[in-house]
Amino acid sequence: MSTALRPTRTDDAQPPTVTAWRDYDPHASALTGMFLGEVSLPGPIAQASERLWNLGARRIVMPDAIDLSPTANATADAARQTVRSLSLVRDLTARAILVEWRLRLDREDEETWKLLSHLQPPQAVDGPDQADEQLLSWRHSHYLCKCLWRQGPGFIQIRDRRWGDLRRFTSDEPHYHDAIAALDYGTVASTVPKNVLEDFVAEHLVLTVGEIAWWLPYRVKRWIQEAMAI
Protein backbone atom coordinates (compact mmCIF):
# COMPACT_ATOMS: atom_id res chain seq x y z
CA MET A 1 0.00 0.00 0.00
CA SER A 2 1.35 3.43 -0.85
CA THR A 3 2.20 5.94 1.87
CA ALA A 4 -0.65 8.18 0.73
CA LEU A 5 -3.16 5.44 1.43
CA ARG A 6 -2.15 4.51 4.94
CA PRO A 7 -5.09 4.76 7.33
CA THR A 8 -5.24 7.77 9.62
CA ARG A 9 -4.34 6.94 13.21
CA THR A 10 -7.82 6.57 14.63
CA ASP A 11 -6.19 4.41 17.30
CA ASP A 12 -4.63 7.57 18.72
CA ALA A 13 -8.13 8.51 19.87
CA GLN A 14 -9.18 7.78 23.44
CA PRO A 15 -9.76 4.03 23.87
CA PRO A 16 -13.47 3.26 24.21
CA THR A 17 -14.80 1.55 27.32
CA VAL A 18 -17.94 -0.55 26.96
CA THR A 19 -20.12 -2.54 29.34
CA ALA A 20 -20.43 -6.22 28.44
CA TRP A 21 -22.53 -9.30 29.25
CA ARG A 22 -22.30 -12.93 28.16
CA ASP A 23 -25.89 -13.14 26.88
CA TYR A 24 -28.27 -11.14 24.71
CA ASP A 25 -31.29 -11.58 26.97
CA PRO A 26 -31.63 -9.06 29.85
CA HIS A 27 -33.01 -11.75 32.18
CA ALA A 28 -30.14 -14.12 31.41
CA SER A 29 -27.71 -11.22 31.73
CA ALA A 30 -28.83 -10.75 35.33
CA LEU A 31 -27.70 -14.26 36.29
CA THR A 32 -24.49 -14.83 38.23
CA GLY A 33 -21.42 -14.89 36.02
CA MET A 34 -23.04 -13.20 33.03
CA PHE A 35 -21.80 -9.67 33.71
CA LEU A 36 -18.33 -8.96 32.34
CA GLY A 37 -18.19 -5.41 33.67
CA GLU A 38 -16.60 -2.43 31.98
CA VAL A 39 -14.09 -3.44 29.32
CA SER A 40 -11.49 -0.97 28.04
CA LEU A 41 -10.47 -1.45 24.41
CA PRO A 42 -7.03 0.08 23.85
CA GLY A 43 -4.99 -0.65 20.76
CA PRO A 44 -6.22 -1.16 17.20
CA ILE A 45 -9.99 -0.85 16.97
CA ALA A 46 -9.86 -3.52 14.25
CA GLN A 47 -9.12 -6.06 17.00
CA ALA A 48 -11.76 -4.89 19.49
CA SER A 49 -14.74 -6.97 18.31
CA GLU A 50 -12.64 -10.15 18.24
CA ARG A 51 -11.37 -9.44 21.74
CA LEU A 52 -14.92 -8.97 23.02
CA TRP A 53 -16.07 -12.14 21.25
CA ASN A 54 -13.24 -14.14 22.80
CA LEU A 55 -14.14 -12.78 26.23
CA GLY A 56 -17.58 -14.28 25.72
CA ALA A 57 -19.36 -10.94 25.25
CA ARG A 58 -22.66 -11.19 23.38
CA ARG A 59 -24.26 -7.92 24.53
CA ILE A 60 -22.45 -4.59 24.56
CA VAL A 61 -23.57 -1.18 25.77
CA MET A 62 -21.76 1.89 24.40
CA PRO A 63 -21.64 4.58 27.11
CA ASP A 64 -21.79 7.71 24.95
CA ALA A 65 -23.92 8.73 22.00
CA ILE A 66 -22.19 8.81 18.61
CA ASP A 67 -22.58 12.39 17.40
CA LEU A 68 -22.41 12.86 13.64
CA SER A 69 -23.33 16.53 13.57
CA PRO A 70 -20.66 18.64 11.79
CA THR A 71 -20.09 20.87 14.81
CA ALA A 72 -19.29 17.84 16.97
CA ASN A 73 -16.59 16.69 14.53
CA ALA A 74 -14.99 20.01 13.70
CA THR A 75 -11.61 18.94 15.08
CA ALA A 76 -9.47 16.06 13.84
CA ASP A 77 -9.43 14.45 17.30
CA ALA A 78 -13.23 14.52 17.58
CA ALA A 79 -13.66 13.05 14.10
CA ARG A 80 -11.21 10.24 14.88
CA GLN A 81 -13.07 9.43 18.09
CA THR A 82 -16.38 9.29 16.24
CA VAL A 83 -15.00 7.03 13.52
CA ARG A 84 -13.49 4.74 16.14
CA SER A 85 -16.89 4.35 17.82
CA LEU A 86 -18.67 3.81 14.50
CA SER A 87 -16.14 1.16 13.52
CA LEU A 88 -16.83 -0.72 16.74
CA VAL A 89 -20.61 -0.68 16.12
CA ARG A 90 -20.04 -1.89 12.55
CA ASP A 91 -17.69 -4.70 13.58
CA LEU A 92 -19.97 -5.85 16.40
CA THR A 93 -22.86 -5.93 13.93
CA ALA A 94 -20.75 -8.12 11.64
CA ARG A 95 -20.28 -10.61 14.49
CA ALA A 96 -23.98 -10.51 15.44
CA ILE A 97 -23.06 -9.25 18.90
CA LEU A 98 -25.91 -7.18 20.31
CA VAL A 99 -24.71 -3.59 20.62
CA GLU A 100 -26.81 -0.95 22.35
CA TRP A 101 -25.85 2.53 21.22
CA ARG A 102 -27.31 5.98 20.59
CA LEU A 103 -26.99 8.23 17.56
CA ARG A 104 -27.12 12.02 17.39
CA LEU A 105 -27.68 13.85 14.09
CA ASP A 106 -28.36 17.39 12.92
CA ARG A 107 -31.94 18.55 13.14
CA GLU A 108 -32.49 18.58 9.36
CA ASP A 109 -30.54 15.37 8.62
CA GLU A 110 -32.89 12.99 6.80
CA GLU A 111 -30.32 10.81 4.99
CA THR A 112 -27.56 9.63 7.33
CA TRP A 113 -29.69 6.99 9.03
CA LYS A 114 -30.23 5.34 5.63
CA LEU A 115 -26.46 5.12 5.09
CA LEU A 116 -26.13 3.45 8.50
CA SER A 117 -29.20 1.23 8.21
CA HIS A 118 -27.10 -1.94 7.77
CA LEU A 119 -25.81 -1.46 11.33
CA GLN A 120 -27.76 -2.66 14.33
CA PRO A 121 -30.42 -0.02 15.04
CA PRO A 122 -29.52 2.30 17.90
CA GLN A 123 -31.55 2.57 21.07
CA ALA A 124 -32.36 6.17 20.17
CA VAL A 125 -31.84 8.73 17.42
CA ASP A 126 -31.62 12.32 18.66
CA GLY A 127 -31.69 15.56 16.71
CA PRO A 128 -33.80 15.29 13.53
CA ASP A 129 -37.40 16.45 13.56
CA GLN A 130 -38.40 13.01 12.24
CA ALA A 131 -36.08 11.04 14.55
CA ASP A 132 -38.79 8.70 15.84
CA GLU A 133 -39.91 7.84 12.31
CA GLN A 134 -36.30 7.28 11.20
CA LEU A 135 -35.64 4.91 14.08
CA LEU A 136 -38.86 2.99 13.50
CA SER A 137 -38.06 2.52 9.80
CA TRP A 138 -34.52 1.44 10.70
CA ARG A 139 -35.76 -1.18 13.15
CA HIS A 140 -38.38 -2.56 10.77
CA SER A 141 -36.01 -2.84 7.80
CA HIS A 142 -32.81 -4.07 9.44
CA TYR A 143 -31.29 -7.53 9.01
CA LEU A 144 -27.80 -8.99 9.07
CA CYS A 145 -25.75 -8.87 5.85
CA LYS A 146 -27.64 -5.87 4.49
CA CYS A 147 -24.47 -4.17 3.24
CA LEU A 148 -21.28 -6.19 3.19
CA TRP A 149 -18.03 -6.69 1.35
CA ARG A 150 -15.97 -9.80 0.83
CA GLN A 151 -12.64 -10.50 -0.78
CA GLY A 152 -11.83 -13.30 -3.19
CA PRO A 153 -8.66 -14.14 -5.10
CA GLY A 154 -7.89 -10.91 -6.95
CA PHE A 155 -11.27 -9.21 -6.50
CA ILE A 156 -13.48 -7.46 -3.98
CA GLN A 157 -17.27 -7.57 -4.06
CA ILE A 158 -19.76 -5.30 -2.28
CA ARG A 159 -23.40 -6.36 -1.90
CA ASP A 160 -25.75 -3.62 -0.76
CA ARG A 161 -29.46 -3.94 0.03
CA ARG A 162 -29.94 -0.73 2.04
CA TRP A 163 -32.14 0.75 -0.68
CA GLY A 164 -34.48 -2.23 -1.03
CA ASP A 165 -32.93 -3.90 -4.08
CA LEU A 166 -29.62 -5.71 -4.43
CA ARG A 167 -26.78 -3.49 -5.67
CA ARG A 168 -23.63 -5.45 -6.40
CA PHE A 169 -20.21 -4.05 -7.20
CA THR A 170 -17.14 -6.08 -8.09
CA SER A 171 -13.63 -4.69 -8.53
CA ASP A 172 -10.39 -6.34 -9.56
CA GLU A 173 -8.43 -3.06 -9.69
CA PRO A 174 -5.63 -2.91 -7.08
CA HIS A 175 -5.95 0.83 -6.43
CA TYR A 176 -9.58 0.35 -5.37
CA HIS A 177 -8.50 -2.44 -3.03
CA ASP A 178 -5.82 -0.19 -1.52
CA ALA A 179 -8.39 2.55 -1.00
CA ILE A 180 -10.80 0.19 0.79
CA ALA A 181 -7.99 -0.99 3.07
CA ALA A 182 -7.24 2.63 4.01
CA LEU A 183 -10.89 3.64 4.39
CA ASP A 184 -11.88 0.60 6.45
CA TYR A 185 -11.08 2.25 9.79
CA GLY A 186 -10.97 5.80 8.50
CA THR A 187 -8.46 7.90 6.64
CA VAL A 188 -8.12 11.58 5.78
CA ALA A 189 -10.32 12.01 2.72
CA SER A 190 -7.70 14.01 0.82
CA THR A 191 -5.30 11.04 0.86
CA VAL A 192 -7.65 8.85 -1.20
CA PRO A 193 -7.42 9.21 -5.00
CA LYS A 194 -10.14 11.67 -5.96
CA ASN A 195 -11.75 9.52 -8.66
CA VAL A 196 -11.88 6.47 -6.37
CA LEU A 197 -13.40 8.42 -3.48
CA GLU A 198 -15.95 10.02 -5.79
CA ASP A 199 -17.00 6.57 -7.05
CA PHE A 200 -17.45 5.27 -3.51
CA VAL A 201 -19.34 8.36 -2.36
CA ALA A 202 -21.63 8.17 -5.40
CA GLU A 203 -22.52 4.58 -4.44
CA HIS A 204 -23.09 5.57 -0.77
CA LEU A 205 -20.24 3.34 0.42
CA VAL A 206 -18.30 6.02 2.31
CA LEU A 207 -19.34 8.33 5.13
CA THR A 208 -17.41 11.55 5.71
CA VAL A 209 -16.92 12.55 9.35
CA GLY A 210 -15.10 15.86 9.59
CA GLU A 211 -11.96 15.41 7.51
CA ILE A 212 -12.09 11.62 7.71
CA ALA A 213 -13.66 9.29 5.15
CA TRP A 214 -14.90 5.97 6.56
CA TRP A 215 -15.89 2.71 4.86
CA LEU A 216 -19.51 1.76 5.55
CA PRO A 217 -19.86 -1.94 4.50
CA TYR A 218 -18.69 -4.62 6.90
CA ARG A 219 -17.01 -7.97 6.41
CA VAL A 220 -19.31 -10.65 7.76
CA LYS A 221 -17.97 -12.78 10.61
CA ARG A 222 -21.14 -14.84 11.18
CA TRP A 223 -23.22 -15.84 8.15
CA ILE A 224 -27.00 -16.11 8.57
CA GLN A 225 -27.09 -18.61 5.71
CA GLU A 226 -24.75 -20.05 3.10
CA ALA A 227 -22.31 -17.38 1.92
CA MET A 228 -23.24 -17.92 -1.73
CA ALA A 229 -26.87 -17.03 -0.96
CA ILE A 230 -25.89 -13.65 0.46
N, C-alpha and C positions, 0 to 999 in steps of 0.2 A: 504494500500500500504506500502511496506517495506521502511525503510529509504534509502536503496540503490537505490530505484527507484523513489525517489522524483525528480521532474523536476529541472534542473538548473535554477538559478534566472535570466532568460532573462529579467525580469522586472526591474532589476537593471540597465539595459542599458538606455541610454538617450531616453526619451520619444519622439516618432516621432511626427512631426507636418505635417499635410497634408492640401491641399487646397480643398475645397468642394463646390459643387453646388447641387441644388435640382433636376436637370434634366440631362439626358444623352446628349441631343442634344445641340451642341454649340450655336445655334441660340436661343433656349429657355433659355439656361443658361445666356444669355446676358440680359434677361428681368429683370425688377425691382423685387427684392425680391428673386431671384434665387441663388444669391451668398451668401454662408455661411461663406466665409472668410477662414482664416487659423485656423485650429482646432488642438490644442495640445491633445495628447492622453496619459496622464500619467496613471499609475496603470497597472493592468494585461492586457497584450495584448489580452488575450482571450475575453475580454469585449469590445474591441475597435470597432469591426465591428457592434456590436449591438448598441453601443452608436451612431455611425455615422448613422445607419439606423433610429434610433429613432429621430435624429436631422432632418431627412428628406433628408439626403445626398444620391444622386444616381449617382454622378460622383465625383471621387477622383483623385487628382494628387499628386503623391509622389515626393518630391522635389529632392531627391538624387538617383543616380543609385545604384542598389544593386550589389555589387561587389563580385563575387564568386571565384575569383582567390585566390590561396593558400596564396600568399604574403599579400593580403589584410586582411586575417583572421588569421594571425600568432599569434595574441594575443587573450586571452580569451575574453576580452572586445569587440574587433572587431567582433569576431565570434558571440557573443551574440547579438550585434547590427544587424548583418546581418540576423540572425535567426528571430529576432523580426520583421524586415521589411518583410521577406519572409512570416512569419505567417500572417501578415496583408493582403498581396496580396492574399494569399490562402483563408483567411476567407471572404474577400470581394468578391472573385470569387464565393464562396459558396452561398453568398446572391444575386448574380447577380447584384452587384453594379459595375458600370464601374470604373475600376482603371487604370490610365495611369501611367506607370512606365518604367524604363529602366534597362537593365541587362548588366553587364560586365563580360566577361569570359576570360580565358586564350586563347592565340592565337591558340593553337592546340586543344582546347576543342571541340570535335564534338558530345559529348554524353549528356552533362548536359541539353541542351534545351529539349531533348526528355523526360527526367525525369520530367521536369517542364511543359510539353506541355498540362497538364490538367488545368493549370492556365491561366487566361486571357493573351493573347499575349502582350508582352511589346511594347512600342512605338519604341524601338530600341534595338538591340543587338550589343554590341561593343566587339572587341577583336579578335574573331576567323577569320581566312582567309575567311571562308565561311559564315560569319555572315548574309549577306543579304539573302542567300539561306535558312539558318536556320530559319530566321524570316518569310520568305514567306511560308515555309512548316508549321510552327507553326500556322500562321494565317489561312491557308487553311484547316487545319485539326482539329482546335479547336472547341469544343462545351461543353456546361455545362453538368456536371455529367460524365465526361470522366474517372475520377479516384476518387472514393469515398469510404467511409466506413460508416457503420451504425450498430447500436447496438440493438439487440433484447434481450429477456429474456434468459440470460445465454450464449449468443453467440455474436460474432462480425463477420461481413462479409465485405470483401473488394471486390469491382468490378472495374476492371481496363481495360480500352480500349485504353491505350496510344500506344499500339503496333499494333493496327488494329483489333485484335480479342478480344473477351471477356475472361478475366482471372479472375476467381472468387476464393476467398479464404475464408473459414469459420473456425473459431476457437471457441471452448468452453473451452479452457484451461485458468484458471485464471492468470497464470504467463505471458501469452501473452497479456492478457487484461491490466495487470499492466504495462507492458512495453509500450504499446500503449499510455496509460495515461501519462506516463513520457515523451515519445518521442514527444507527440502532439505539445508542444511548445518548444521543445529542451531540451536535457539533455546531460551531459557528457557521451560520448560513453562508457567509461570504467565502468559506473555504471549499464549498461544494461547486463543481462546474455548473455554470449558470444554466446551460441547456438541460442538464440532468435534473437539477432542482426544479426547474420550471415544469418538466415532464411529470415529476412526482407530485408537485403541488396541484397541477391540473387534474390529476387522477385522485386527489384527496388522500394521498398516502403519507403526507408530511404535515406536521403541525408546527407552526412557528411560535416560539415562546420567547419574547424579547428578541435577543440577537441569535438565539439558538434554534436550529431546525431539528426536529425529532421525528423518528420513524414510527408510524402508527401501527402497522400490522405486527402480529406476534408470531413467533414460532411455536407450534403446538407441542406441548410436553405430554399431554394425555388425550388420546383420540377418543371421540365419542362413538365412532364406528370405524370401519376399515378406512385406512388413509386414502385409498383410491376413490372412495365414495365422496370424500370431502372435496 
